[in-house]
């Protein structure tokens, strides 16, 4: 099971994440902030007030919003290697 084990705010909507599989990197979540629960997080001051949940093993915000660690990981990998995004995974 993939888990977020550490996270630090970088800037804008970017977070540096560490995962239980040993990988880490920066992900920009600006495009992930859609829907009612994420609307208030478009305010960068509110966005940067997240924490790593020991229960859900991902980042959570004070309004109850969270993103699945698998989703965040895939976004991080996709953004780090955009040319590989269209290649099928094995």
PDB file of N, CA, C and O in Angstrom:
ATOM      1  N   UNK A   1       0.848  -1.183   0.000  1.00  0.00           N
ATOM      2  CA  UNK A   1       0.000   0.000   0.000  1.00  0.00           C
ATOM      3  C   UNK A   1       0.892   1.245   0.000  1.00  0.00           C
ATOM      4  O   UNK A   1       1.779   1.381   0.843  1.00  0.00           O
ATOM      5  N   UNK A   2       0.658   2.123  -0.923  1.00  0.00           N
ATOM      6  CA  UNK A   2       1.428   3.355  -1.033  1.00  0.00           C
ATOM      7  C   UNK A   2       0.928   4.378  -0.018  1.00  0.00           C
ATOM      8  O   UNK A   2      -0.274   4.610   0.109  1.00  0.00           O
ATOM      9  N   UNK A   3       1.869   4.984   0.701  1.00  0.00           N
ATOM     10  CA  UNK A   3       1.510   5.974   1.712  1.00  0.00           C
ATOM     11  C   UNK A   3       2.388   7.202   1.576  1.00  0.00           C
ATOM     12  O   UNK A   3       3.550   7.106   1.181  1.00  0.00           O
ATOM     13  N   UNK A   4       1.829   8.356   1.905  1.00  0.00           N
ATOM     14  CA  UNK A   4       2.616   9.586   2.020  1.00  0.00           C
ATOM     15  C   UNK A   4       3.224   9.569   3.426  1.00  0.00           C
ATOM     16  O   UNK A   4       2.504   9.450   4.417  1.00  0.00           O
ATOM     17  N   UNK A   5       4.550   9.689   3.504  1.00  0.00           N
ATOM     18  CA  UNK A   5       5.195   9.667   4.821  1.00  0.00           C
ATOM     19  C   UNK A   5       5.799  11.016   5.200  1.00  0.00           C
ATOM     20  O   UNK A   5       6.257  11.198   6.328  1.00  0.00           O
ATOM     21  N   UNK A   6       5.799  11.962   4.260  1.00  0.00           N
ATOM     22  CA  UNK A   6       6.297  13.297   4.563  1.00  0.00           C
ATOM     23  C   UNK A   6       5.867  14.267   3.482  1.00  0.00           C
ATOM     24  O   UNK A   6       5.716  13.890   2.320  1.00  0.00           O
ATOM     25  N   UNK A   7       5.672  15.516   3.868  1.00  0.00           N
ATOM     26  CA  UNK A   7       5.252  16.532   2.905  1.00  0.00           C
ATOM     27  C   UNK A   7       5.651  17.917   3.401  1.00  0.00           C
ATOM     28  O   UNK A   7       5.469  18.245   4.573  1.00  0.00           O
ATOM     29  N   UNK A   8       6.196  18.724   2.493  1.00  0.00           N
ATOM     30  CA  UNK A   8       6.547  20.103   2.811  1.00  0.00           C
ATOM     31  C   UNK A   8       6.030  21.010   1.697  1.00  0.00           C
ATOM     32  O   UNK A   8       6.138  20.692   0.512  1.00  0.00           O
ATOM     33  N   UNK A   9       5.479  22.123   2.098  1.00  0.00           N
ATOM     34  CA  UNK A   9       5.004  23.117   1.147  1.00  0.00           C
ATOM     35  C   UNK A   9       6.197  23.720   0.413  1.00  0.00           C
ATOM     36  O   UNK A   9       7.213  24.031   1.034  1.00  0.00           O
ATOM     37  N   UNK A  10       6.083  23.888  -0.902  1.00  0.00           N
ATOM     38  CA  UNK A  10       7.140  24.495  -1.715  1.00  0.00           C
ATOM     39  C   UNK A  10       6.752  25.928  -2.062  1.00  0.00           C
ATOM     40  O   UNK A  10       7.381  26.873  -1.586  1.00  0.00           O
ATOM     41  N   UNK A  11       5.724  26.095  -2.884  1.00  0.00           N
ATOM     42  CA  UNK A  11       5.188  27.399  -3.271  1.00  0.00           C
ATOM     43  C   UNK A  11       3.934  27.180  -4.109  1.00  0.00           C
ATOM     44  O   UNK A  11       3.676  26.069  -4.570  1.00  0.00           O
ATOM     45  N   UNK A  12       3.156  28.243  -4.303  1.00  0.00           N
ATOM     46  CA  UNK A  12       1.935  28.109  -5.111  1.00  0.00           C
ATOM     47  C   UNK A  12       1.101  26.945  -4.629  1.00  0.00           C
ATOM     48  O   UNK A  12       0.623  26.932  -3.495  1.00  0.00           O
ATOM     49  N   UNK A  13       0.930  25.958  -5.511  1.00  0.00           N
ATOM     50  CA  UNK A  13       0.184  24.747  -5.175  1.00  0.00           C
ATOM     51  C   UNK A  13       1.096  23.529  -5.283  1.00  0.00           C
ATOM     52  O   UNK A  13       0.649  22.425  -5.594  1.00  0.00           O
ATOM     53  N   UNK A  14       2.374  23.750  -5.023  1.00  0.00           N
ATOM     54  CA  UNK A  14       3.370  22.683  -5.122  1.00  0.00           C
ATOM     55  C   UNK A  14       3.796  22.194  -3.740  1.00  0.00           C
ATOM     56  O   UNK A  14       4.029  22.976  -2.818  1.00  0.00           O
ATOM     57  N   UNK A  15       3.886  20.870  -3.635  1.00  0.00           N
ATOM     58  CA  UNK A  15       4.258  20.208  -2.386  1.00  0.00           C
ATOM     59  C   UNK A  15       5.357  19.190  -2.688  1.00  0.00           C
ATOM     60  O   UNK A  15       5.277  18.451  -3.669  1.00  0.00           O
ATOM     61  N   UNK A  16       6.369  19.160  -1.846  1.00  0.00           N
ATOM     62  CA  UNK A  16       7.389  18.119  -1.934  1.00  0.00           C
ATOM     63  C   UNK A  16       6.923  16.960  -1.066  1.00  0.00           C
ATOM     64  O   UNK A  16       6.653  17.127   0.123  1.00  0.00           O
ATOM     65  N   UNK A  17       6.830  15.778  -1.678  1.00  0.00           N
ATOM     66  CA  UNK A  17       6.286  14.604  -1.002  1.00  0.00           C
ATOM     67  C   UNK A  17       7.303  13.481  -0.916  1.00  0.00           C
ATOM     68  O   UNK A  17       8.145  13.318  -1.799  1.00  0.00           O
ATOM     69  N   UNK A  18       7.213  12.698   0.170  1.00  0.00           N
ATOM     70  CA  UNK A  18       7.985  11.470   0.332  1.00  0.00           C
ATOM     71  C   UNK A  18       6.984  10.325   0.509  1.00  0.00           C
ATOM     72  O   UNK A  18       6.030  10.419   1.281  1.00  0.00           O
ATOM     73  N   UNK A  19       7.235   9.244  -0.231  1.00  0.00           N
ATOM     74  CA  UNK A  19       6.326   8.108  -0.220  1.00  0.00           C
ATOM     75  C   UNK A  19       6.968   6.888   0.431  1.00  0.00           C
ATOM     76  O   UNK A  19       8.191   6.788   0.529  1.00  0.00           O
ATOM     77  N   UNK A  20       6.126   5.970   0.870  1.00  0.00           N
ATOM     78  CA  UNK A  20       6.587   4.760   1.552  1.00  0.00           C
ATOM     79  C   UNK A  20       7.392   3.829   0.646  1.00  0.00           C
ATOM     80  O   UNK A  20       8.065   2.926   1.143  1.00  0.00           O
ATOM     81  N   UNK A  21       7.339   4.029  -0.670  1.00  0.00           N
ATOM     82  CA  UNK A  21       8.123   3.206  -1.589  1.00  0.00           C
ATOM     83  C   UNK A  21       9.535   3.760  -1.784  1.00  0.00           C
ATOM     84  O   UNK A  21      10.301   3.241  -2.597  1.00  0.00           O
ATOM     85  N   UNK A  22       9.879   4.820  -1.034  1.00  0.00           N
ATOM     86  CA  UNK A  22      11.208   5.409  -1.101  1.00  0.00           C
ATOM     87  C   UNK A  22      11.345   6.538  -2.112  1.00  0.00           C
ATOM     88  O   UNK A  22      12.383   7.197  -2.165  1.00  0.00           O
ATOM     89  N   UNK A  23      10.322   6.767  -2.903  1.00  0.00           N
ATOM     90  CA  UNK A  23      10.387   7.828  -3.905  1.00  0.00           C
ATOM     91  C   UNK A  23       9.912   9.149  -3.316  1.00  0.00           C
ATOM     92  O   UNK A  23       9.120   9.181  -2.374  1.00  0.00           O
ATOM     93  N   UNK A  24      10.412  10.236  -3.891  1.00  0.00           N
ATOM     94  CA  UNK A  24       9.995  11.565  -3.464  1.00  0.00           C
ATOM     95  C   UNK A  24      10.113  12.519  -4.623  1.00  0.00           C
ATOM     96  O   UNK A  24      10.824  12.257  -5.593  1.00  0.00           O
ATOM     97  N   UNK A  25       9.413  13.625  -4.517  1.00  0.00           N
ATOM     98  CA  UNK A  25       9.459  14.639  -5.563  1.00  0.00           C
ATOM     99  C   UNK A  25       8.432  15.715  -5.293  1.00  0.00           C
ATOM    100  O   UNK A  25       7.734  15.706  -4.279  1.00  0.00           O
ATOM    101  N   UNK A  26       8.361  16.644  -6.232  1.00  0.00           N
ATOM    102  CA  UNK A  26       7.438  17.768  -6.121  1.00  0.00           C
ATOM    103  C   UNK A  26       6.255  17.543  -7.054  1.00  0.00           C
ATOM    104  O   UNK A  26       6.417  17.118  -8.198  1.00  0.00           O
ATOM    105  N   UNK A  27       5.067  17.834  -6.545  1.00  0.00           N
ATOM    106  CA  UNK A  27       3.861  17.746  -7.356  1.00  0.00           C
ATOM    107  C   UNK A  27       3.135  19.083  -7.292  1.00  0.00           C
ATOM    108  O   UNK A  27       3.035  19.703  -6.233  1.00  0.00           O
ATOM    109  N   UNK A  28       2.632  19.514  -8.442  1.00  0.00           N
ATOM    110  CA  UNK A  28       1.820  20.729  -8.525  1.00  0.00           C
ATOM    111  C   UNK A  28       0.363  20.280  -8.562  1.00  0.00           C
ATOM    112  O   UNK A  28      -0.063  19.608  -9.501  1.00  0.00           O
ATOM    113  N   UNK A  29      -0.392  20.651  -7.545  1.00  0.00           N
ATOM    114  CA  UNK A  29      -1.781  20.202  -7.425  1.00  0.00           C
ATOM    115  C   UNK A  29      -2.801  21.244  -7.879  1.00  0.00           C
ATOM    116  O   UNK A  29      -3.992  21.091  -7.608  1.00  0.00           O
ATOM    117  N   UNK A  30      -2.363  22.287  -8.557  1.00  0.00           N
ATOM    118  CA  UNK A  30      -3.279  23.353  -8.985  1.00  0.00           C
ATOM    119  C   UNK A  30      -4.466  22.800  -9.774  1.00  0.00           C
ATOM    120  O   UNK A  30      -5.604  23.205  -9.541  1.00  0.00           O
ATOM    121  N   UNK A  31      -4.213  21.890 -10.694  1.00  0.00           N
ATOM    122  CA  UNK A  31      -5.294  21.353 -11.535  1.00  0.00           C
ATOM    123  C   UNK A  31      -6.152  20.327 -10.805  1.00  0.00           C
ATOM    124  O   UNK A  31      -7.215  19.955 -11.304  1.00  0.00           O
ATOM    125  N   UNK A  32      -5.716  19.861  -9.637  1.00  0.00           N
ATOM    126  CA  UNK A  32      -6.485  18.886  -8.870  1.00  0.00           C
ATOM    127  C   UNK A  32      -7.525  19.549  -7.976  1.00  0.00           C
ATOM    128  O   UNK A  32      -8.363  18.866  -7.387  1.00  0.00           O
ATOM    129  N   UNK A  33      -7.477  20.865  -7.872  1.00  0.00           N
ATOM    130  CA  UNK A  33      -8.368  21.585  -6.953  1.00  0.00           C
ATOM    131  C   UNK A  33      -9.682  21.947  -7.630  1.00  0.00           C
ATOM    132  O   UNK A  33      -9.952  23.121  -7.884  1.00  0.00           O
ATOM    133  N   UNK A  34     -10.491  20.951  -7.917  1.00  0.00           N
ATOM    134  CA  UNK A  34     -11.809  21.190  -8.498  1.00  0.00           C
ATOM    135  C   UNK A  34     -12.855  20.454  -7.668  1.00  0.00           C
ATOM    136  O   UNK A  34     -12.566  19.438  -7.036  1.00  0.00           O
ATOM    137  N   UNK A  35     -14.039  20.972  -7.681  1.00  0.00           N
ATOM    138  CA  UNK A  35     -15.119  20.401  -6.882  1.00  0.00           C
ATOM    139  C   UNK A  35     -15.299  21.171  -5.584  1.00  0.00           C
ATOM    140  O   UNK A  35     -14.390  21.872  -5.137  1.00  0.00           O
ATOM    141  N   UNK A  36     -16.464  21.040  -4.986  1.00  0.00           N
ATOM    142  CA  UNK A  36     -16.818  21.837  -3.804  1.00  0.00           C
ATOM    143  C   UNK A  36     -15.831  21.742  -2.640  1.00  0.00           C
ATOM    144  O   UNK A  36     -15.519  22.763  -2.026  1.00  0.00           O
ATOM    145  N   UNK A  37     -15.335  20.553  -2.322  1.00  0.00           N
ATOM    146  CA  UNK A  37     -14.462  20.409  -1.153  1.00  0.00           C
ATOM    147  C   UNK A  37     -13.106  21.090  -1.365  1.00  0.00           C
ATOM    148  O   UNK A  37     -12.447  21.468  -0.396  1.00  0.00           O
ATOM    149  N   UNK A  38     -12.687  21.247  -2.621  1.00  0.00           N
ATOM    150  CA  UNK A  38     -11.390  21.851  -2.904  1.00  0.00           C
ATOM    151  C   UNK A  38     -11.463  23.341  -3.220  1.00  0.00           C
ATOM    152  O   UNK A  38     -10.428  23.998  -3.329  1.00  0.00           O
ATOM    153  N   UNK A  39     -12.667  23.883  -3.367  1.00  0.00           N
ATOM    154  CA  UNK A  39     -12.834  25.285  -3.763  1.00  0.00           C
ATOM    155  C   UNK A  39     -12.105  26.240  -2.824  1.00  0.00           C
ATOM    156  O   UNK A  39     -11.430  27.156  -3.294  1.00  0.00           O
ATOM    157  N   UNK A  40     -12.221  26.056  -1.529  1.00  0.00           N
ATOM    158  CA  UNK A  40     -11.573  26.971  -0.578  1.00  0.00           C
ATOM    159  C   UNK A  40     -10.051  26.859  -0.625  1.00  0.00           C
ATOM    160  O   UNK A  40      -9.350  27.783  -0.213  1.00  0.00           O
ATOM    161  N   UNK A  41      -9.532  25.726  -1.125  1.00  0.00           N
ATOM    162  CA  UNK A  41      -8.080  25.525  -1.171  1.00  0.00           C
ATOM    163  C   UNK A  41      -7.428  26.257  -2.343  1.00  0.00           C
ATOM    164  O   UNK A  41      -6.204  26.254  -2.473  1.00  0.00           O
ATOM    165  N   UNK A  42      -8.228  26.872  -3.182  1.00  0.00           N
ATOM    166  CA  UNK A  42      -7.671  27.703  -4.254  1.00  0.00           C
ATOM    167  C   UNK A  42      -7.037  28.964  -3.669  1.00  0.00           C
ATOM    168  O   UNK A  42      -6.278  29.655  -4.348  1.00  0.00           O
ATOM    169  N   UNK A  43      -7.348  29.256  -2.418  1.00  0.00           N
ATOM    170  CA  UNK A  43      -6.675  30.306  -1.651  1.00  0.00           C
ATOM    171  C   UNK A  43      -5.370  29.681  -1.155  1.00  0.00           C
ATOM    172  O   UNK A  43      -5.388  28.795  -0.301  1.00  0.00           O
ATOM    173  N   UNK A  44      -4.235  30.146  -1.695  1.00  0.00           N
ATOM    174  CA  UNK A  44      -2.935  29.536  -1.382  1.00  0.00           C
ATOM    175  C   UNK A  44      -2.646  29.522   0.117  1.00  0.00           C
ATOM    176  O   UNK A  44      -1.980  28.611   0.609  1.00  0.00           O
ATOM    177  N   UNK A  45      -3.135  30.514   0.842  1.00  0.00           N
ATOM    178  CA  UNK A  45      -2.909  30.544   2.294  1.00  0.00           C
ATOM    179  C   UNK A  45      -3.586  29.353   2.975  1.00  0.00           C
ATOM    180  O   UNK A  45      -3.053  28.806   3.941  1.00  0.00           O
ATOM    181  N   UNK A  46      -4.752  28.951   2.477  1.00  0.00           N
ATOM    182  CA  UNK A  46      -5.440  27.782   3.027  1.00  0.00           C
ATOM    183  C   UNK A  46      -4.825  26.489   2.490  1.00  0.00           C
ATOM    184  O   UNK A  46      -4.720  25.497   3.213  1.00  0.00           O
ATOM    185  N   UNK A  47      -4.420  26.507   1.224  1.00  0.00           N
ATOM    186  CA  UNK A  47      -3.828  25.316   0.612  1.00  0.00           C
ATOM    187  C   UNK A  47      -2.589  24.855   1.375  1.00  0.00           C
ATOM    188  O   UNK A  47      -2.404  23.661   1.614  1.00  0.00           O
ATOM    189  N   UNK A  48      -1.753  25.802   1.752  1.00  0.00           N
ATOM    190  CA  UNK A  48      -0.487  25.411   2.376  1.00  0.00           C
ATOM    191  C   UNK A  48      -0.623  24.943   3.821  1.00  0.00           C
ATOM    192  O   UNK A  48       0.366  24.552   4.440  1.00  0.00           O
ATOM    193  N   UNK A  49      -1.837  24.978   4.361  1.00  0.00           N
ATOM    194  CA  UNK A  49      -2.060  24.486   5.725  1.00  0.00           C
ATOM    195  C   UNK A  49      -2.565  23.032   5.696  1.00  0.00           C
ATOM    196  O   UNK A  49      -3.684  22.740   6.115  1.00  0.00           O
ATOM    197  N   UNK A  50      -1.730  22.154   5.202  1.00  0.00           N
ATOM    198  CA  UNK A  50      -2.058  20.728   5.144  1.00  0.00           C
ATOM    199  C   UNK A  50      -1.198  19.989   6.166  1.00  0.00           C
ATOM    200  O   UNK A  50      -0.264  20.549   6.739  1.00  0.00           O
ATOM    201  N   UNK A  51      -1.530  18.743   6.376  1.00  0.00           N
ATOM    202  CA  UNK A  51      -0.699  17.889   7.220  1.00  0.00           C
ATOM    203  C   UNK A  51      -0.756  16.473   6.671  1.00  0.00           C
ATOM    204  O   UNK A  51      -1.634  16.145   5.874  1.00  0.00           O
ATOM    205  N   UNK A  52       0.173  15.643   7.093  1.00  0.00           N
ATOM    206  CA  UNK A  52       0.159  14.233   6.715  1.00  0.00           C
ATOM    207  C   UNK A  52      -0.648  13.497   7.769  1.00  0.00           C
ATOM    208  O   UNK A  52      -0.331  13.551   8.957  1.00  0.00           O
ATOM    209  N   UNK A  53      -1.681  12.816   7.333  1.00  0.00           N
ATOM    210  CA  UNK A  53      -2.545  12.080   8.242  1.00  0.00           C
ATOM    211  C   UNK A  53      -1.951  10.710   8.551  1.00  0.00           C
ATOM    212  O   UNK A  53      -1.626   9.945   7.642  1.00  0.00           O
ATOM    213  N   UNK A  54      -1.813  10.409   9.831  1.00  0.00           N
ATOM    214  CA  UNK A  54      -1.368   9.091  10.258  1.00  0.00           C
ATOM    215  C   UNK A  54      -2.452   8.041  10.108  1.00  0.00           C
ATOM    216  O   UNK A  54      -2.176   6.844  10.175  1.00  0.00           O
ATOM    217  N   UNK A  55      -3.681   8.486   9.905  1.00  0.00           N
ATOM    218  CA  UNK A  55      -4.809   7.569   9.738  1.00  0.00           C
ATOM    219  C   UNK A  55      -5.007   7.228   8.256  1.00  0.00           C
ATOM    220  O   UNK A  55      -5.141   6.063   7.884  1.00  0.00           O
ATOM    221  N   UNK A  56      -5.022   8.284   7.414  1.00  0.00           N
ATOM    222  CA  UNK A  56      -5.290   8.088   5.988  1.00  0.00           C
ATOM    223  C   UNK A  56      -4.024   7.947   5.153  1.00  0.00           C
ATOM    224  O   UNK A  56      -4.091   7.552   3.989  1.00  0.00           O
ATOM    225  N   UNK A  57      -2.863   8.268   5.741  1.00  0.00           N
ATOM    226  CA  UNK A  57      -1.563   8.124   5.074  1.00  0.00           C
ATOM    227  C   UNK A  57      -1.469   8.933   3.790  1.00  0.00           C
ATOM    228  O   UNK A  57      -0.917   8.480   2.787  1.00  0.00           O
ATOM    229  N   UNK A  58      -2.014  10.126   3.843  1.00  0.00           N
ATOM    230  CA  UNK A  58      -1.950  11.065   2.738  1.00  0.00           C
ATOM    231  C   UNK A  58      -2.014  12.472   3.315  1.00  0.00           C
ATOM    232  O   UNK A  58      -2.080  12.648   4.531  1.00  0.00           O
ATOM    233  N   UNK A  59      -1.993  13.466   2.443  1.00  0.00           N
ATOM    234  CA  UNK A  59      -2.120  14.839   2.928  1.00  0.00           C
ATOM    235  C   UNK A  59      -3.592  15.174   3.090  1.00  0.00           C
ATOM    236  O   UNK A  59      -4.433  14.786   2.279  1.00  0.00           O
ATOM    237  N   UNK A  60      -3.880  15.905   4.158  1.00  0.00           N
ATOM    238  CA  UNK A  60      -5.253  16.335   4.429  1.00  0.00           C
ATOM    239  C   UNK A  60      -5.234  17.818   4.782  1.00  0.00           C
ATOM    240  O   UNK A  60      -4.222  18.356   5.231  1.00  0.00           O
ATOM    241  N   UNK A  61      -6.370  18.460   4.570  1.00  0.00           N
ATOM    242  CA  UNK A  61      -6.526  19.867   4.905  1.00  0.00           C
ATOM    243  C   UNK A  61      -7.571  20.008   6.001  1.00  0.00           C
ATOM    244  O   UNK A  61      -8.362  19.098   6.248  1.00  0.00           O
ATOM    245  N   UNK A  62      -7.561  21.156   6.648  1.00  0.00           N
ATOM    246  CA  UNK A  62      -8.453  21.376   7.795  1.00  0.00           C
ATOM    247  C   UNK A  62      -9.928  21.314   7.434  1.00  0.00           C
ATOM    248  O   UNK A  62     -10.758  21.085   8.313  1.00  0.00           O
ATOM    249  N   UNK A  63     -10.283  21.514   6.155  1.00  0.00           N
ATOM    250  CA  UNK A  63     -11.692  21.444   5.753  1.00  0.00           C
ATOM    251  C   UNK A  63     -12.136  20.008   5.468  1.00  0.00           C
ATOM    252  O   UNK A  63     -13.279  19.786   5.069  1.00  0.00           O
ATOM    253  N   UNK A  64     -11.240  19.023   5.670  1.00  0.00           N
ATOM    254  CA  UNK A  64     -11.580  17.621   5.452  1.00  0.00           C
ATOM    255  C   UNK A  64     -11.187  17.087   4.092  1.00  0.00           C
ATOM    256  O   UNK A  64     -11.341  15.894   3.830  1.00  0.00           O
ATOM    257  N   UNK A  65     -10.685  17.943   3.223  1.00  0.00           N
ATOM    258  CA  UNK A  65     -10.274  17.503   1.889  1.00  0.00           C
ATOM    259  C   UNK A  65      -9.011  16.654   1.977  1.00  0.00           C
ATOM    260  O   UNK A  65      -8.149  16.878   2.827  1.00  0.00           O
ATOM    261  N   UNK A  66      -8.922  15.680   1.085  1.00  0.00           N
ATOM    262  CA  UNK A  66      -7.706  14.882   0.958  1.00  0.00           C
ATOM    263  C   UNK A  66      -7.631  14.341  -0.466  1.00  0.00           C
ATOM    264  O   UNK A  66      -8.612  14.375  -1.209  1.00  0.00           O
ATOM    265  N   UNK A  67      -6.463  13.846  -0.833  1.00  0.00           N
ATOM    266  CA  UNK A  67      -6.259  13.226  -2.136  1.00  0.00           C
ATOM    267  C   UNK A  67      -5.598  11.873  -1.906  1.00  0.00           C
ATOM    268  O   UNK A  67      -4.715  11.745  -1.058  1.00  0.00           O
ATOM    269  N   UNK A  68      -6.022  10.875  -2.655  1.00  0.00           N
ATOM    270  CA  UNK A  68      -5.455   9.537  -2.507  1.00  0.00           C
ATOM    271  C   UNK A  68      -3.958   9.569  -2.786  1.00  0.00           C
ATOM    272  O   UNK A  68      -3.524  10.238  -3.723  1.00  0.00           O
ATOM    273  N   UNK A  69      -3.163   8.861  -1.995  1.00  0.00           N
ATOM    274  CA  UNK A  69      -1.724   8.854  -2.215  1.00  0.00           C
ATOM    275  C   UNK A  69      -1.352   8.346  -3.607  1.00  0.00           C
ATOM    276  O   UNK A  69      -0.383   8.821  -4.199  1.00  0.00           O
ATOM    277  N   UNK A  70      -2.109   7.392  -4.129  1.00  0.00           N
ATOM    278  CA  UNK A  70      -1.829   6.868  -5.466  1.00  0.00           C
ATOM    279  C   UNK A  70      -2.018   7.950  -6.533  1.00  0.00           C
ATOM    280  O   UNK A  70      -1.237   8.044  -7.479  1.00  0.00           O
ATOM    281  N   UNK A  71      -3.057   8.759  -6.369  1.00  0.00           N
ATOM    282  CA  UNK A  71      -3.320   9.855  -7.304  1.00  0.00           C
ATOM    283  C   UNK A  71      -2.181  10.878  -7.261  1.00  0.00           C
ATOM    284  O   UNK A  71      -1.681  11.303  -8.303  1.00  0.00           O
ATOM    285  N   UNK A  72      -1.778  11.266  -6.061  1.00  0.00           N
ATOM    286  CA  UNK A  72      -0.712  12.259  -5.909  1.00  0.00           C
ATOM    287  C   UNK A  72       0.597  11.717  -6.490  1.00  0.00           C
ATOM    288  O   UNK A  72       1.335  12.443  -7.155  1.00  0.00           O
ATOM    289  N   UNK A  73       0.874  10.450  -6.235  1.00  0.00           N
ATOM    290  CA  UNK A  73       2.090   9.822  -6.745  1.00  0.00           C
ATOM    291  C   UNK A  73       2.098   9.838  -8.276  1.00  0.00           C
ATOM    292  O   UNK A  73       3.095  10.220  -8.888  1.00  0.00           O
ATOM    293  N   UNK A  74       0.989   9.425  -8.891  1.00  0.00           N
ATOM    294  CA  UNK A  74       0.904   9.410 -10.353  1.00  0.00           C
ATOM    295  C   UNK A  74       1.102  10.811 -10.933  1.00  0.00           C
ATOM    296  O   UNK A  74       1.787  10.975 -11.942  1.00  0.00           O
ATOM    297  N   UNK A  75       0.508  11.815 -10.300  1.00  0.00           N
ATOM    298  CA  UNK A  75       0.688  13.203 -10.749  1.00  0.00           C
ATOM    299  C   UNK A  75       2.150  13.611 -10.636  1.00  0.00           C
ATOM    300  O   UNK A  75       2.687  14.250 -11.540  1.00  0.00           O
ATOM    301  N   UNK A  76       2.797  13.249  -9.535  1.00  0.00           N
ATOM    302  CA  UNK A  76       4.195  13.592  -9.327  1.00  0.00           C
ATOM    303  C   UNK A  76       5.068  12.978 -10.426  1.00  0.00           C
ATOM    304  O   UNK A  76       5.917  13.658 -11.003  1.00  0.00           O
ATOM    305  N   UNK A  77       4.857  11.703 -10.709  1.00  0.00           N
ATOM    306  CA  UNK A  77       5.634  11.010 -11.735  1.00  0.00           C
ATOM    307  C   UNK A  77       5.356  11.610 -13.109  1.00  0.00           C
ATOM    308  O   UNK A  77       6.279  11.843 -13.891  1.00  0.00           O
ATOM    309  N   UNK A  78       4.094  11.856 -13.395  1.00  0.00           N
ATOM    310  CA  UNK A  78       3.695  12.438 -14.682  1.00  0.00           C
ATOM    311  C   UNK A  78       4.348  13.805 -14.888  1.00  0.00           C
ATOM    312  O   UNK A  78       4.836  14.101 -15.978  1.00  0.00           O
ATOM    313  N   UNK A  79       4.359  14.627 -13.860  1.00  0.00           N
ATOM    314  CA  UNK A  79       4.932  15.966 -13.968  1.00  0.00           C
ATOM    315  C   UNK A  79       6.456  15.930 -14.048  1.00  0.00           C
ATOM    316  O   UNK A  79       7.061  16.798 -14.679  1.00  0.00           O
ATOM    317  N   UNK A  80       7.080  14.944 -13.420  1.00  0.00           N
ATOM    318  CA  UNK A  80       8.539  14.825 -13.461  1.00  0.00           C
ATOM    319  C   UNK A  80       9.016  14.305 -14.810  1.00  0.00           C
ATOM    320  O   UNK A  80      10.128  14.615 -15.236  1.00  0.00           O
ATOM    321  N   UNK A  81       8.182  13.517 -15.486  1.00  0.00           N
ATOM    322  CA  UNK A  81       8.546  12.898 -16.764  1.00  0.00           C
ATOM    323  C   UNK A  81       7.406  13.069 -17.763  1.00  0.00           C
ATOM    324  O   UNK A  81       6.793  12.078 -18.159  1.00  0.00           O
ATOM    325  N   UNK A  82       7.104  14.299 -18.182  1.00  0.00           N
ATOM    326  CA  UNK A  82       5.943  14.528 -19.052  1.00  0.00           C
ATOM    327  C   UNK A  82       6.007  13.780 -20.379  1.00  0.00           C
ATOM    328  O   UNK A  82       4.961  13.438 -20.931  1.00  0.00           O
ATOM    329  N   UNK A  83       7.190  13.516 -20.904  1.00  0.00           N
ATOM    330  CA  UNK A  83       7.309  12.802 -22.172  1.00  0.00           C
ATOM    331  C   UNK A  83       6.874  11.351 -22.038  1.00  0.00           C
ATOM    332  O   UNK A  83       6.486  10.727 -23.026  1.00  0.00           O
ATOM    333  N   UNK A  84       6.934  10.804 -20.815  1.00  0.00           N
ATOM    334  CA  UNK A  84       6.560   9.415 -20.581  1.00  0.00           C
ATOM    335  C   UNK A  84       5.084   9.248 -20.224  1.00  0.00           C
ATOM    336  O   UNK A  84       4.614   8.118 -20.088  1.00  0.00           O
ATOM    337  N   UNK A  85       4.358  10.331 -20.073  1.00  0.00           N
ATOM    338  CA  UNK A  85       2.978  10.276 -19.589  1.00  0.00           C
ATOM    339  C   UNK A  85       2.061   9.461 -20.505  1.00  0.00           C
ATOM    340  O   UNK A  85       1.114   8.833 -20.031  1.00  0.00           O
ATOM    341  N   UNK A  86       2.334   9.466 -21.804  1.00  0.00           N
ATOM    342  CA  UNK A  86       1.468   8.756 -22.747  1.00  0.00           C
ATOM    343  C   UNK A  86       1.877   7.303 -22.960  1.00  0.00           C
ATOM    344  O   UNK A  86       1.177   6.555 -23.642  1.00  0.00           O
ATOM    345  N   UNK A  87       3.005   6.902 -22.381  1.00  0.00           N
ATOM    346  CA  UNK A  87       3.459   5.515 -22.555  1.00  0.00           C
ATOM    347  C   UNK A  87       2.684   4.603 -21.617  1.00  0.00           C
ATOM    348  O   UNK A  87       2.426   4.957 -20.466  1.00  0.00           O
ATOM    349  N   UNK A  88       2.315   3.423 -22.115  1.00  0.00           N
ATOM    350  CA  UNK A  88       1.596   2.489 -21.236  1.00  0.00           C
ATOM    351  C   UNK A  88       2.508   1.974 -20.132  1.00  0.00           C
ATOM    352  O   UNK A  88       3.704   1.776 -20.343  1.00  0.00           O
ATOM    353  N   UNK A  89       1.933   1.760 -18.955  1.00  0.00           N
ATOM    354  CA  UNK A  89       2.682   1.230 -17.810  1.00  0.00           C
ATOM    355  C   UNK A  89       2.566  -0.279 -17.819  1.00  0.00           C
ATOM    356  O   UNK A  89       1.547  -0.833 -18.230  1.00  0.00           O
ATOM    357  N   UNK A  90       3.595  -0.928 -17.371  1.00  0.00           N
ATOM    358  CA  UNK A  90       3.579  -2.404 -17.295  1.00  0.00           C
ATOM    359  C   UNK A  90       3.166  -2.859 -15.944  1.00  0.00           C
ATOM    360  O   UNK A  90       3.095  -4.062 -15.693  1.00  0.00           O
TER     361      UNK A  90
END
